[in-house]
Every structure is written in C-alpha cells, then in structure tokens.
Amino acid sequence: MEKESDNIVGGCQMITKDTPLIEVLRLCPKAREIFTAYGMSCVGCMGSATETVANAARMHAVKVEELLKELNKL
C-alpha cells in the first residue's frame, strides 16, 4: 500500500502532468518562479484553477517532462 510520504519529493507532494496548476501553487508556492521561467505567466489567471500541468505546458509549447522535472526538485 502506498503511503502519502511515498509521494513527497523535496518537501512538496509529487507533481504529475495531471496535477491542476492551482494545486501545484498551493503545495509549492515557489513553483510560480518555475512557471514564470518557462514563460507560463498564466499561473495567476482564472484558468489555473482547472488547468493541468500538461495542458498548460502544451499551450505554452513547453516540454511537460522538463517542466515536471524542475517542479519536482522543489
């Protein structure tokens, strides 16, 4: 059985491509800096409440694997 602590990376819960942006920002406020570095300034828009990491990456022509690698270093 998987424990919640098994999904913790670098002090933040493991972020996947299906994680909503708003949840990423709630779990790891420093993620805003990473999104901004990738040109994803939409993290403050209303879409962040329902948009997933994968959808946002696609909309901004960002490779989701690279973005997830950076986010999960936090």
C-alpha positions in Angstrom: 0.0 0.0 0.0 1.3 3.4 -0.9 1.8 5.9 1.9 1.3 9.6 1.5 5.0 10.1 2.3 5.9 8.0 -0.8 4.5 10.8 -2.9 6.7 13.5 -1.3 9.6 14.9 -3.3 11.8 17.7 -2.0 9.3 18.7 0.7 6.4 19.0 -1.8 3.9 16.4 -2.9 4.8 14.7 -6.2 3.6 16.7 -9.1 2.3 14.9 -12.2 1.1 16.1 -15.6 -2.5 15.7 -14.3 -2.0 18.0 -11.3 -4.0 21.2 -11.6 -1.9 24.3 -11.6 -3.7 25.8 -8.6 -2.8 22.6 -6.6 0.8 22.9 -7.6 0.9 26.5 -6.4 -0.9 25.6 -3.2 1.6 22.8 -2.4 4.7 24.6 -3.6 4.4 28.4 -3.8 8.0 28.5 -5.3 6.5 26.7 -8.3 5.4 30.2 -9.5 9.0 31.0 -10.2 9.5 27.9 -12.4 6.3 28.5 -14.3 7.4 32.1 -14.9 10.8 31.0 -16.1 9.1 28.8 -18.7 7.1 31.8 -19.9 3.9 30.5 -18.2 2.7 33.7 -16.7 -0.8 32.3 -16.8 -0.4 30.9 -13.3 -2.3 34.0 -12.0 -5.2 33.7 -14.4 -8.5 32.1 -13.8 -7.6 29.1 -15.9 -5.1 28.0 -13.3 -8.0 26.7 -11.1 -8.8 24.0 -13.6 -5.8 23.7 -16.0 -3.5 20.8 -15.5 0.3 21.0 -15.8 0.1 19.1 -19.1 -2.5 21.3 -20.7 -0.7 24.5 -19.6 2.7 23.1 -20.9 1.1 22.3 -24.2 -0.5 25.7 -24.5 2.9 27.3 -24.0 4.9 24.9 -26.1 6.8 23.7 -23.0 8.0 20.1 -22.8 6.0 18.7 -19.9 8.7 16.2 -18.9 11.2 19.0 -18.4 8.7 21.2 -16.5 7.8 18.3 -14.2 11.5 17.6 -13.5 12.0 21.2 -12.4 8.8 21.3 -10.3 9.6 18.0 -8.5 13.0 19.3 -7.5 11.3 21.8 -5.2 
